[in-house]
Amino acid sequence: MRLKDGFIVRNILWTLSVLLLLSFSDIKASAQNAPLISGGVGFLTTTNGGGTSLQPIISPVAALPLGEHLLVESRAYIGDFYAPENGNSGPYKGDFFALLQYLQLDYIAAPKLTFTVGDFLTPFGTYNERLAPIWISNFQDAPLIYPIGNQHGSSVGAMLRGVAYSNPHVQLNYVGYFSVASNVKQFQGERASGGQFSMYVPSKRLEIGTSYSRLLQGQQGNSIGAHLWWQPYRAPLAIRSEYAHAPHAQGYWVEAAYRLSQWNGSDSWLGRLEPVFRMQQTFRESPGQGDQLPAANTQRADFGLDYHLPHEVRVNTSYSRQFASTGNVNIRETTLTYRFLFPTIWKGGSK
């Protein structure tokens, strides 16, 4: 294992230690904020071109407040991947995995300003930070363009996030980050910098944003992205979309979800149904070794039907058809998830 940019890493660790010491000096026995344990449990099945795989998953999330200004956050992804050992006809073999998706310390400097150090989700696009957890995403698979700006999913370094301007009509948000190169097993990262800027219009429930990432090692290059989200007030409809361009490829995805809650309410058997659709394309402009994007131009249509059961239980089913010069394929997926959330007891406080 090897960790580059030692000077930067030492400064980040020093800052982390100082913030922790400051937080413990301010902790009171009657602290009101309680640590939270949340996350999801799921069982995933995928049939891709005739072969079926099974995945039991647990993804716990922890949020630990340290005084009034510090918060430790972390999420793990633990499970088993079962697939036929010899093609589609052999016996199933399991492969256990355990990943720490992020571990970060947030310093809430002001109501509209947060400074983060550690291993954090890379703020490029919207899927990685907002839609990736199994209890949130409408489809099992991430969009085809997900690796653009997010090859490791997280970055090891420092991040600044805040609100540049806000009033009742508009809110302008920004994020800036710098990451170091890391080969540590649970803290993989690349030397890169980037950021995100977005505008939210509350009266329209409309968000428009752009992302930028600059890889500062190996085959250096720029990645840019844009996103648009819209959730109208008059209908239980959510439209999400992203476009991203990398040095060797580009693409987009558009997703629409409509909850049938207008028929007898969201707790009726029909109101629990949510049809979803996602269209996506990638365009290969030149060979890009290791960029994790399709090797050829690819089109994919995803059709899904989600059912929201009581007590945070959800069933997602989907059928996808993928077209590419390297071969066409049918993909069928089913996901059963349960979202859990409970506070722990902080000494001297309450649940």
GILINCOR-V344585 format. One record per pair of residues at least 24 apart in sequence whose C-alpha atoms are under 10 Angstrom apart, sorted by the first residue. I is the first residue (numbers start at 1). J is the second residue. If there is no record, write none. Layout:
I/J  I/J
//
This chain:
1/182  1/183  1/184  1/185  2/181  2/182  2/183  2/184  2/185  3/180  3/181  3/182  3/183  3/184  3/187  3/188  3/189  4/180  4/181  4/182  4/183  4/190  4/191  5/179  5/180  5/181  5/182  5/191  6/180  6/181  6/182  8/157  8/158  8/179  8/180  9/118  9/156  9/157  9/158  9/179  9/180  9/181  9/182  11/157  12/116  12/117  12/118  12/156  12/157  12/158  13/117  13/118  13/157  15/117  16/104  16/105  16/106  16/107  16/116  16/117  16/118  19/66  19/69  19/70  19/105  19/106  19/107  20/66  20/67  20/70  20/71  20/72  20/105  20/107  21/66  22/66  22/67  22/69  22/70  23/65  23/66  23/67  23/68  23/69  23/70  23/71  23/107  24/66  24/67  24/70  25/66  25/67  26/66  26/67  26/68  26/69  27/65  27/66  27/67  27/68  28/66  28/67  28/68  28/347  28/348  28/349  29/346  29/347  29/348  29/349  30/346  30/347  30/348  30/349  30/350  31/65  31/66  31/67  31/68  31/346  31/347  31/348  31/349  31/350  32/65  32/67  32/68  32/346  32/348  32/349  32/350  32/351  33/64  33/65  33/66  33/67  33/68  33/343  33/345  33/346  33/349  33/350  33/351  34/63  34/64  34/65  34/66  34/342  34/343  34/344  34/345  34/346  34/347  34/349  34/350  34/351  35/62  35/63  35/64  35/65  35/66  35/71  35/72  35/73  35/342  35/343  35/344  35/345  35/346  35/351  36/61  36/62  36/63  36/64  36/65  36/73  36/341  36/342  36/343  36/344  36/345  36/346  36/351  37/61  37/62  37/63  37/64  37/74  37/75  37/340  37/341  37/342  37/343  37/344  38/62  38/63  38/75  38/339  38/340  38/341  38/342  38/343  39/75  39/76  39/77  39/133  39/134  39/135  39/338  39/339  39/340  39/341  39/342  40/77  40/133  40/134  40/135  40/136  40/312  40/313  40/337  40/338  40/339  40/340  40/341  41/77  41/78  41/79  41/134  41/135  41/313  41/336  41/337  41/338  41/339  41/340  42/79  42/134  42/135  42/313  42/314  42/315  42/335  42/336  42/337  42/338  42/339  43/79  43/80  43/134  43/315  43/334  43/335  43/336  43/337  43/338  44/81  44/134  44/140  44/316  44/333  44/334  44/335  44/336  44/337  45/81  45/82  45/140  45/317  45/332  45/333  45/334  45/335  45/336  46/83  46/140  46/141  46/318  46/331  46/332  46/333  46/334  46/335  47/319  47/330  47/331  47/332  47/333  47/334  48/320  48/329  48/330  48/331  48/332  48/333  49/88  49/328  49/329  49/330  49/331  49/332  50/87  50/88  50/329  50/330  50/331  50/332  51/83  51/84  51/87  51/88  51/89  51/331  52/82  52/83  52/84  52/88  52/92  52/331  52/332  52/333  53/81  53/82  53/83  53/84  53/88  53/92  53/93  53/94  53/333  54/80  54/81  54/82  54/83  54/84  54/92  54/94  54/334  55/79  55/80  55/81  55/82  55/83  55/94  55/95  55/96  55/335  56/80  56/81  56/82  56/96  56/335  56/336  56/337  57/81  57/97  57/98  57/134  57/337  58/98  58/134  58/337  58/338  59/98  59/99  59/100  59/101  59/133  59/134  59/135  59/339  60/100  60/339  60/340  60/341  61/101  61/102  61/340  61/341  62/103  62/341  62/343  63/104  63/105  63/343  64/105  64/344  64/346  65/105  65/106  65/346  66/105  66/106  66/107  68/107  68/108  68/109  69/106  69/107  69/108  69/109  69/110  69/111  69/114  70/105  70/106  70/107  70/108  70/109  70/114  70/115  70/116  71/104  71/105  71/106  71/107  71/108  71/116  72/103  72/104  72/105  72/106  72/107  72/116  72/117  72/118  73/102  73/103  73/104  73/105  73/106  73/118  73/119  73/120  74/100  74/101  74/102  74/103  74/104  74/105  74/119  74/120  75/99  75/100  75/101  75/102  75/103  75/104  75/120  75/133  76/100  76/101  76/102  76/103  77/101  77/102  77/133  77/134  98/186  99/185  99/186  99/187  100/154  100/185  100/186  100/187  101/152  101/153  101/154  101/155  101/186  101/187  101/188  102/153  102/154  102/155  102/156  102/186  102/187  103/154  103/156  103/186  103/187  104/156  104/157  104/158  105/158  106/158  106/159  106/160  107/160  108/161  108/162  109/162  110/162  111/162  111/163  112/161  112/162  112/163  112/164  112/165  112/166  112/173  113/160  113/161  113/162  113/163  113/164  113/174  113/175  114/159  114/160  114/161  114/162  114/163  114/175  115/158  115/159  115/160  115/161  115/162  115/175  115/176  115/177  116/157  116/158  116/159  116/160  116/161  116/177  117/155  117/156  117/157  117/158  117/159  117/160  117/177  117/178  117/179  118/154  118/155  118/156  118/157  118/158  118/159  118/179  118/187  119/153  119/154  119/155  119/156  119/157  119/158  119/159  119/179  119/186  119/187  119/188  119/189  120/153  120/154  120/155  120/156  120/157  120/158  120/159  120/177  120/179  120/187  121/150  121/152  121/153  121/154  121/155  121/156  121/159  122/149  122/150  122/151  122/152  122/153  122/154  122/155  122/156  122/159  122/177  122/178  122/179  122/189  122/193  122/194  122/195  122/213  123/149  123/150  123/153  123/154  123/155  123/159  123/161  123/175  123/176  123/177  123/194  123/195  123/196  123/211  123/212  123/213  124/148  124/149  124/150  124/153  124/175  124/194  124/195  124/196  124/210  124/211  124/212  124/213  124/223  124/224  124/225  124/226  124/227  124/244  125/149  125/150  125/195  125/196  125/209  125/210  125/211  125/212  125/224  125/225  125/226  125/227  125/228  125/241  125/242  125/243  125/244  126/196  126/209  126/210  126/211  126/225  126/226  126/227  126/228  126/229  126/240  126/241  126/242  127/227  127/240  127/241  127/242  128/153  128/154  129/153  129/154  134/335  134/336  134/337  134/338  134/339  135/312  135/313  135/314  135/315  135/316  135/335  135/336  135/337  135/338  135/339  135/340  136/314  136/337  136/339  137/316  138/255  138/256  138/257  138/274  138/275  138/276  138/277  138/278  138/304  138/305  138/306  138/315  138/316  138/317  138/318  138/335  139/276  139/277  139/278  139/302  139/303  139/304  139/305  139/306  139/316  139/317  139/318  139/319  139/333  139/334  139/335  140/316  140/317  140/318  140/332  140/333  140/334  140/335  141/302  141/333  143/242  143/251  143/252  143/253  143/254  143/255  143/278  143/279  143/280  143/281  143/282  143/300  144/250  144/251  144/252  144/253  144/280  144/281  144/282  144/292  144/293  144/294  144/298  144/299  144/300  145/242  145/243  145/244  145/245  145/246  145/249  145/250  145/251  145/252  145/253  145/280  145/281  145/282  145/283  145/292  145/293  145/294  146/242  146/244  146/251  146/252  146/253  146/292  146/293  147/244  147/246  147/291  147/292  147/293  148/213  148/222  148/223  148/224  148/225  148/243  148/244  148/245  148/246  148/247  148/249  148/250  148/251  148/291  148/292  148/293  149/192  149/194  149/211  149/212  149/213  149/214  149/215  149/222  149/223  149/224  149/225  149/244  149/245  149/246  149/291  150/189  150/190  150/213  150/223  150/291  151/188  151/189  151/190  151/290  151/291  151/292  151/293  152/187  152/188  152/189  152/190  153/188  153/189  154/179  154/187  154/188  154/189  154/190  155/179  155/180  155/181  155/182  155/187  155/188  155/189  155/190  155/191  155/192  155/193  156/180  156/181  156/182  156/187  156/188  156/189  156/190  156/191  156/192  157/181  157/182  157/189  157/190  157/191  157/192  157/193  158/193  159/193  159/194  159/195  160/195  161/195  161/196  161/197  162/197  163/197  163/198  163/199  164/197  165/199  166/199  166/200  166/201  167/201  167/202  168/201  168/202  168/203  169/200  169/201  169/202  169/203  169/204  170/199  170/200  170/201  170/202  170/203  170/204  170/206  170/207  171/198  171/199  171/200  171/201  171/202  171/207  172/197  172/198  172/199  172/200  172/201  172/207  172/208  172/209  173/197  173/198  173/199  173/200  173/209  174/198  174/199  174/209  174/210  174/211  175/211  176/211  176/212  176/213  177/213  178/213  178/214  179/215  179/216  180/216  180/217  181/216  181/217  190/215  190/216  190/217  190/218  191/215  191/216  191/217  191/218  191/220  192/216  192/217  192/220  192/221  192/222  193/222  194/222  194/223  194/224  195/224  196/224  196/225  196/226  197/226  198/226  198/227  198/228  199/228  200/228  200/229  200/230  201/230  203/232  203/233  204/230  204/231  204/232  204/233  205/229  205/230  205/231  205/232  205/233  205/238  206/230  206/231  206/232  206/239  207/231  207/240  208/241  208/242  209/242  210/242  210/243  210/244  211/243  211/244  212/244  212/245  213/246  219/247  219/288  219/289  220/247  221/246  221/247  221/248  222/246  222/247  223/247  223/248  223/249  223/250  224/250  225/250  225/251  225/252  226/252  227/252  227/253  227/254  228/254  229/254  229/255  229/256  230/256  231/256  231/257  235/259  235/260  235/261  235/262  236/260  236/261  236/262  236/266  236/274  237/274  237/276  238/276  239/276  239/277  239/278  240/278  241/278  241/279  241/280  242/280  243/280  243/281  243/282  244/282  245/282  245/283  246/284  246/285  246/288  246/291  246/293  247/284  247/285  247/286  247/287  247/288  247/291  248/283  248/284  248/285  248/286  248/287  248/288  248/289  248/291  248/293  249/282  249/283  249/284  249/285  249/286  249/287  249/288  249/291  249/293  249/294  249/295  249/296  249/297  250/281  250/282  250/283  250/284  250/285  250/293  250/297  251/280  251/281  251/282  251/283  251/284  251/293  251/297  251/298  251/299  252/279  252/280  252/281  252/282  252/283  253/278  253/279  253/280  253/281  253/282  253/300  253/301  254/278  254/279  254/280  254/281  254/301  255/279  255/280  255/302  255/303  257/304  257/305  257/306  258/305  258/306  259/305  259/306  259/307  259/308  266/308  267/308  267/309  267/310  269/307  269/308  269/309  270/307  271/307  271/308  272/306  272/307  272/308  272/309  272/310  272/314  273/305  273/306  273/307  273/308  273/309  273/315  274/304  274/305  274/306  274/307  274/308  274/316  275/303  275/304  275/305  275/306  275/307  275/316  275/317  275/318  276/302  276/303  276/304  276/305  276/306  276/316  276/317  276/318  277/301  277/302  277/303  277/304  277/305  277/318  277/319  277/320  278/302  278/303  278/304  278/320  279/303  279/320  280/322  281/322  281/323  282/324  294/324  294/326  295/324  295/325  295/326  296/323  296/324  296/325  296/326  296/327  297/323  297/324  297/325  297/326  298/322  298/323  298/324  298/325  298/326  298/327  298/328  299/323  299/324  299/328  300/324  300/328  300/329  300/330  302/331  302/332  303/332  304/332  304/333  304/334  305/334  306/334  306/335  306/336  307/336  308/337  309/338  310/338  311/338  311/339  311/340  312/337  312/338  312/339  312/340  312/341  313/337  313/338  313/339  313/340  314/338  314/339
//
